[in-house]
Amino acid sequence: MLEEKYFDARNNNSKLADHFLNEVGKLYVVEKTAREENFTDEQRFELRKEKSLSVLNELKIWLDETVQATTPSSSIGLAMRYTLNHWEGLIKYLEDGKFEIDNNPVERCIRPVAIGRKNYMFAGSEEGAKNLAMMYSFFGTCKLQEIEPFEWMKTTLEKMPDYDPKIIEELLPLK
């Protein structure tokens, strides 16, 4: 979403928008390196400290200085102010190697749920739609946890009759 604001702002001020996008591109190169080299969370954290932190610090200084010269209602001005208003959240991923730079993996994971929403109308009832949504959530969690959904479901259904409802959360698809 953030990058979209700057892509849209290229019509307003391509020099500023392109500068921002190029700097953000450097951050994604760091993430690509960590992913391709199968870094652990700790290694990714250290790589970010070494490579990304300086890029973000310079970008923040540039934003603080440059935003003053933009028209507040222009698309580039709005994009820059949006970035500054959300700065703390944008740099949160630097705190832990487990954090992703963006929410794209989650977006990809929940996309079937969003698409399936139309199908819920044909679930037969409100209760059926809730059950369908719950199953999507379970299978999405299995995918994120790299758990084979059929095996999880089979094992869970076999355990359920004898399971204490107070500890039912132990059956959730979590490693």
PyMOL commands that set and color helices and strands:
alter all, ss='L'
color gray80, all
select helices_A, chain A and resi 2-9+14-36+41-69+75-85+87-90+92-95+104-120+126-145+149-162+165-171
alter helices_A, ss='H'
color red, helices_A
deselect
rebuild
show_as cartoon
